[in-house]
Amino acid sequence: MIANADPKANLSPYADEVRAAIDRVLASGRYILGPEVEAFEREFAAWLGATACITVANGTDAVELALRAVGLRGGEGVVLPANTVSATIAAVLAAGGVPVFCDVDPATMNLSAAKLRELLYSPRGAGVRAVVPVHLYGHPCAMVELATIAEAHGLLVVEDCAQAHGAAIGPRKAGTWGHAAAFSFYPTKNLAALGDGGAVVTGDPAIAERLRALRQYGWRERYVSSGDGGRNSRLDEIQAAVLRVRLRHLDAENLRRRQLAALYAAELADCGIVLPPQPNGETPVFHQYAVRTPGREQLRLWLEERGIVAQALYPVPLHRQPAFAQWAPSEAASLAECERCCAAVLSLPVHPALSEGDIRHVAAAVREWVAAGGR
Ligand SMILES: Cc1ncc(COP(=O)(O)O)c(C=O)c1O
């Protein structure tokens, strides 16, 4: 079977290093917010080119606490795409924000700068205070354009980098463009822990200080809560030690993902399905290799019958999900591109434990489906 994600296979080349790191923590007697966490925060910030990293319990908390730390106040509008995972909107709601969906660019499936500008000048733009660009599938958003618009409108920017560890625009990594950026270390992510984990990075020391308080009961001084009291969202030492090992291999793994993606692009060129965009000054990290075809469900089943797991990520846009439909815009056409993406998108296996032979095998099965009349 060729899996869409395989955390165990991805970990196995480093299993001995990871075991040694875990043993070190077991022997240390410090299990939460200790030296491993501090070292990982320093190393991850340096690797990204950010000033500060504050680890938290998971990626959803990272988005929520980042929004609160940059200064979002309850009832203010937060722009986000509707073709992301529910975690992004759950975090906006937990931060007290009002979700405002904006359509995406059909080429990248990421937040469209043109649509954002349009939205901000429309009645729906009133009350918008922040924007959450999601670097979906590891393809970086158009941050130069989005940051320019955000600055012109005085908006706070929190990047959702849960799928984009190491993605870049020019030399500048995703996560260093906004006022703050959120990462997830869920076991299937490009940078993966052995459980839940997350982090916020920022270039602003005041935001970093607020985050350190927010993640632990509002403590600036031990046992003295300030602000709104914060809460408990801490990373443990074992996860931090594992992440330090895996961070050392991340550049090589991201390169491997790009090589596998380039092989897909060569094998599937001109076969009639839409492939991820060719990079144009960006460096994607292919958390997913998301192709598009109107026959997505038939292709998924065709692949499944051949032992290949492909996944529709994400099949139902947020504004069509029962929990979030109340924030759907009144003119449904305003999210037309997003709806087209959700109806057609399918992630082919692309993780670093796959071989070139695996990718050729998947690509051949896709081509056979097209030849058999699919699409
Ligand atoms: C785009 C995006 N944002 C946020 C999250 C939330 O991360 P976590 O699952 O660690 O809470 C995820 C992870 O699934 C994600 O893919």
The ligand as an SDF file (V2000), in Angstrom:
LIG
                    3D

 16 16  0  0  0  0  0  0  0  0999 V2000
   -3.7080   24.7200    7.9490 C   0  0  0  0  0  0  0  0  0  0  0  0
   -3.7670   24.2050    9.3590 C   0  0  0  0  0  0  0  0  0  0  0  0
   -3.9840   25.0540   10.3670 N   0  0  0  0  0  0  0  0  0  0  0  0
   -4.0410   24.6530   11.6400 C   0  0  0  0  0  0  0  0  0  0  0  0
   -3.8580   23.3230   11.9730 C   0  0  0  0  0  0  0  0  0  0  0  0
   -4.0070   22.9180   13.3920 C   0  0  0  0  0  0  0  0  0  0  0  0
   -2.9310   22.2370   13.9220 O   0  0  0  0  0  0  0  0  0  0  0  0
   -3.1200   21.1710   15.1080 P   0  0  0  0  0  0  0  0  0  0  0  0
   -3.7530   19.9530   14.5290 O   0  0  0  0  0  0  0  0  0  0  0  0
   -1.7260   20.9430   15.6040 O   0  0  0  0  0  0  0  0  0  0  0  0
   -3.9720   21.8260   16.1430 O   0  0  0  0  0  0  0  0  0  0  0  0
   -3.5940   22.3940   10.9570 C   0  0  0  0  0  0  0  0  0  0  0  0
   -3.3510   20.9740   11.2760 C   0  0  0  0  0  0  0  0  0  0  0  0
   -4.1100   20.0960   10.9900 O   0  0  0  0  0  0  0  0  0  0  0  0
   -3.5550   22.8320    9.6040 C   0  0  0  0  0  0  0  0  0  0  0  0
   -3.3300   21.9830    8.6010 O   0  0  0  0  0  0  0  0  0  0  0  0
  1  2  1  0
  2  3  1  0
  2 15  2  0
  3  4  2  0
  4  5  1  0
  5  6  1  0
  5 12  2  0
  6  7  1  0
  7  8  1  0
  8  9  2  0
  8 10  1  0
  8 11  1  0
 12 13  1  0
 12 15  1  0
 13 14  2  0
 15 16  1  0
M  END
$$$$
